[in-house]
Amino acid sequence: MSNISVDVTDNKTFVTVEDSSNSVTIDRSDNPITVETSLTVIGGNASNINVAAYKTIFDDGTVQSALEKLADQSFRGTTEPTAGTANLEEGDLFYDTDDDQLKVYRETSPDTFEFVPLASATGTMDILDAGSF
């Protein structure tokens, strides 16, 4: 029978974060590693961040303009938005909180656009089965 010998040594790893230079140093005494970043934190101003066009956001712009475009596509409340009070486009959605109805803005006759009900909420509207629709 042979003897097996195991030596356990404790190798410490030190991590240093230097805030002023955006660097992290992992010091393994025999092989130090330094990682530097160039991340700049933006002070929360969405009008300074550019975004590319995507799906319903048709033109390049800023995060602020993209958020405004998304906000202009869906509405909720007790009264339907009108072309005079909102930036309405065909396909916009409105949830009528008084009648519990989801409506879509569409052309109902030539050059006439209005919100048309898609679905009405009922006591079991949240249960989807073949008998519900």
PLY file of the C-alpha trace (Angstrom):
ply
format ascii 1.0
element vertex 133
property float x
property float y
property float z
element edge 132
property int vertex1
property int vertex2
end_header
0.00 0.00 0.00
1.44 3.36 -1.00
1.01 6.63 0.83
-0.51 9.63 -0.97
0.58 13.04 0.18
-1.44 16.21 -0.59
-0.12 19.68 0.14
-2.70 22.47 0.35
-1.48 26.03 0.03
-3.47 29.20 0.35
-2.97 31.53 -2.64
-4.61 34.87 -2.02
-6.10 36.95 -4.81
-6.50 40.67 -4.25
-8.94 42.83 -6.22
-8.40 46.57 -6.38
-10.93 48.95 -7.93
-9.62 52.37 -8.87
-12.60 54.63 -9.46
-10.67 57.49 -11.05
-9.17 55.46 -13.89
-12.04 53.02 -14.52
-9.75 50.06 -13.98
-9.90 46.82 -12.02
-6.69 45.05 -11.03
-6.62 41.39 -10.07
-3.30 40.90 -8.34
-2.13 37.30 -8.35
1.42 38.31 -7.37
2.93 36.11 -10.09
0.62 37.34 -12.90
-1.33 40.58 -12.22
-4.23 41.31 -14.59
-5.60 44.81 -15.15
-8.88 45.48 -16.98
-9.67 49.02 -18.04
-13.05 50.30 -19.19
-14.17 53.41 -20.97
-17.77 53.37 -19.74
-19.20 56.82 -19.23
-22.26 57.05 -17.05
-24.91 59.27 -18.56
-26.68 61.54 -16.15
-30.17 60.23 -16.99
-30.84 62.51 -19.97
-32.67 60.37 -22.53
-32.49 63.12 -25.15
-28.70 62.60 -25.41
-28.80 58.87 -26.22
-29.27 57.96 -29.89
-31.31 54.99 -31.10
-31.71 53.42 -34.53
-35.03 52.92 -36.32
-36.78 49.65 -35.40
-40.29 48.31 -36.12
-42.72 51.12 -35.18
-39.90 53.60 -34.50
-39.41 54.61 -38.14
-36.62 57.15 -37.93
-33.36 57.41 -36.06
-33.60 59.62 -33.02
-33.09 59.66 -29.29
-34.36 57.46 -26.49
-36.66 60.32 -25.51
-38.27 60.50 -28.98
-38.60 56.69 -29.10
-40.37 56.67 -25.72
-42.71 59.41 -26.90
-43.50 57.44 -30.07
-44.31 54.32 -28.02
-46.47 56.36 -25.63
-48.42 57.72 -28.62
-49.39 54.18 -29.70
-51.44 53.06 -26.71
-53.86 54.85 -24.45
-56.09 54.04 -21.49
-58.72 55.97 -19.66
-62.42 56.70 -19.47
-62.70 58.66 -22.74
-61.28 57.90 -26.16
-58.45 60.13 -27.33
-59.24 62.26 -30.37
-57.08 63.46 -33.24
-57.23 66.94 -31.68
-55.85 65.80 -28.32
-53.48 62.97 -29.30
-51.15 61.93 -32.10
-53.36 59.12 -33.44
-52.32 56.69 -36.17
-54.08 53.66 -37.58
-53.39 50.65 -35.35
-53.13 52.58 -32.07
-54.75 50.88 -29.08
-57.06 52.28 -26.40
-58.25 50.48 -23.27
-61.55 51.93 -22.06
-61.41 51.59 -18.27
-65.13 52.40 -17.87
-66.37 49.67 -20.23
-63.41 47.29 -19.91
-62.95 47.23 -23.69
-59.77 47.07 -25.78
-60.19 49.12 -28.96
-58.10 49.69 -32.09
-57.98 52.91 -34.13
-58.80 52.05 -37.73
-60.47 53.28 -40.89
-64.19 52.42 -40.72
-65.13 54.12 -44.00
-63.13 56.14 -46.53
-61.15 58.81 -44.63
-63.05 58.10 -41.38
-61.00 56.73 -38.49
-62.33 55.71 -35.09
-61.71 53.35 -32.20
-63.43 50.00 -32.74
-63.79 47.43 -29.92
-61.58 44.35 -30.22
-62.48 42.63 -26.96
-64.56 43.22 -23.86
-63.47 42.00 -20.47
-65.88 39.71 -18.66
-65.75 37.91 -15.35
-63.76 35.07 -16.97
-61.83 37.09 -19.56
-58.53 35.99 -18.07
-59.34 32.30 -18.68
-58.54 31.21 -22.21
-60.27 28.11 -23.48
-62.15 27.14 -26.63
-65.49 28.11 -25.11
-64.51 31.69 -24.25
-64.36 33.04 -27.78
0 1
1 2
2 3
3 4
4 5
5 6
6 7
7 8
8 9
9 10
10 11
11 12
12 13
13 14
14 15
15 16
16 17
17 18
18 19
19 20
20 21
21 22
22 23
23 24
24 25
25 26
26 27
27 28
28 29
29 30
30 31
31 32
32 33
33 34
34 35
35 36
36 37
37 38
38 39
39 40
40 41
41 42
42 43
43 44
44 45
45 46
46 47
47 48
48 49
49 50
50 51
51 52
52 53
53 54
54 55
55 56
56 57
57 58
58 59
59 60
60 61
61 62
62 63
63 64
64 65
65 66
66 67
67 68
68 69
69 70
70 71
71 72
72 73
73 74
74 75
75 76
76 77
77 78
78 79
79 80
80 81
81 82
82 83
83 84
84 85
85 86
86 87
87 88
88 89
89 90
90 91
91 92
92 93
93 94
94 95
95 96
96 97
97 98
98 99
99 100
100 101
101 102
102 103
103 104
104 105
105 106
106 107
107 108
108 109
109 110
110 111
111 112
112 113
113 114
114 115
115 116
116 117
117 118
118 119
119 120
120 121
121 122
122 123
123 124
124 125
125 126
126 127
127 128
128 129
129 130
130 131
131 132
